[in-house]
């Protein structure tokens, strides 16, 4: 029957991807499935790459996490890639925590001036258990451990009563 429906000008041995009239075109079905899978894979890759700055900032507990997340949303909806680049740079940079330092300075100045503090004073440094210290030492780099050791030494020196401290100027 296939030979009867062929055009007389056509060759008698057609390639395998040419289907007879009324039969399912297997090549088109396979191509359609591959196209849908390719679009889905590209979309997943795009969104994984798009959320990279936000995931980096979240994983490393950055202060600027919310700013990075907002920049990612702006980049997604405006299609301006500069916002994504700025978010990536912010996710990779460690911003110093000025808030804690400034609040300590403000409390100290208030104490020196004899003004009652508006903020409750910290009850002292949190107790570091040996398990937490081991975990921090395993995670931190040498410079991070050095900075942490200096901070612990500064806190310990603050806890010494004033009568036991040596005067710095004689």
N, C-alpha and C positions, 0 to 999 in steps of 0.2 A: 504494500500500500504506500510505503514511503517513496518508492520509485515512481509511482503514478503521479504523486503530487509535486514532484520536482520540476523545475523549469527546464525545458530542453537545452538551454544554454549553460546550465550548471554542470559542474563536474560530477561524476558518479560516486566518487569517494570524498565525502565532506569531512572536515575536522570534527573531533569528538565534542567540542563545545557548541556546535551548531545543533539545535534540537529540532525535532520534527514538529510540525504544527499540532497544537493541542496537548503537548507533553510539557512537564515541568522543566523550566530552565535552571538546571543545577548550578551553573556558573553564576547566574545572577543571584541566587539564594545565598551561595557561599560568599560572594562579594558583598552583599547586603549585611550579612552577619559580621564579616570582617570590618566593614565600615562602621557599624554600630559599636563594636568592641574597641575600635581605634578611637572613636570620638569619646567613649567613656574613659578609656585609659588617658587620653590627652586631658580631659577635664579633671580627673583625679590628680594627675601630675601638676596641672596648673594650680589647683587649689592647695596642694601640698607645698609647692614652691611659693605661692602667694602668702601662706601663713607661716613661712619660715621665720621671719623676724619675731612674730608673736610667740612662736614656740621656743625660740632661743631665749627671749626675755623671761618667759614664764619658767623655763627650766632652771635658769640661774638666779631666780628670785630678784630680779632687777626692780629698783624703785620706779623706774620709768616705764613699767610694763603697760600701764593704761594708755600712756601717750603712744607707745608703739602700736597697740591694738587699734587706737583711733586712726593713726596714720595708715594702717593697713586697710581699714574700711574706706577711708577717703580715696586711697589708691585704687581700690576695687571698683568704686562707683564712679570715679571721675576718669579713670584710665590714664591718669598722670603718674608715670612711673617714678618721678622724683620723690613722691611721698613714700613709696615702697623703699627706695634707696635710703632715705632719711631714717625710716623706721628700722631698717637693717643696721645702719650705723649706730643708732641709739641702743639697739639690742646688744650690740657687740661691745659698747663702751661702758665701763663702770663709772657711774657718776658718784662723787663723794657724798656722804650723808651729812650735809651741813645742818640739818634740822636738830639732830641730837646735840651737836656741838654748840649751836647757838642757844638752845634752851638751857644747857648747863651754864653757859656764860651768863645768860640772863638771870638764872637763879642765884649764881654767885654774886652778881652785882646787886641784886635785890637784898641778899643777905648782908653784904657790906654796907648798904645804905640803910639797913634796918627796916626795910619795907617787907611786910608779910607777903610771901609768894602767892601768886594767883593760881599757880599750877601745883598739884601735889608733888612733893619731892619724891624722887625714886627711892625705893627702900634699899638701895645698894645693888651691886651686881648680882645677877642670878647665879645660883649655885651651879657649878659645873661638876657633874658627876664624872667618875673615871670613864664610864662608857661613852659619854658625850665627848670627852676630851680625846679618847682614842679615835672616835669617828671623825672628829674635826682634824686631827693630825693625819689621818689616813687620806682625807680628801684634800686638805690644803697644800699649797706649794710652800717652798721654803720661805719665800718673802711673806706670804700670808701668815705663816706660823710666827715669823719674826715680828710682824706687826701685832699679832695677837698677844705674843709674850710681852711686848712693850706696853700694850694697853692693860694687861693684867698687872704688870709691875706698877703702872701709874695708879691703878685703882687701889692696889695694896698700900702704896705710899700715902694715898689720901686717907686711908682708914687709920693711920697711926695718929694718936692724939698729938695736939700741937706742942704739949710740954715735952714730948720725946723727940721732936724733930730738931735737927741741928739748924742753927741760923746760917743763912747763906752769906751774909755780910757781917764781918766782925769789926 
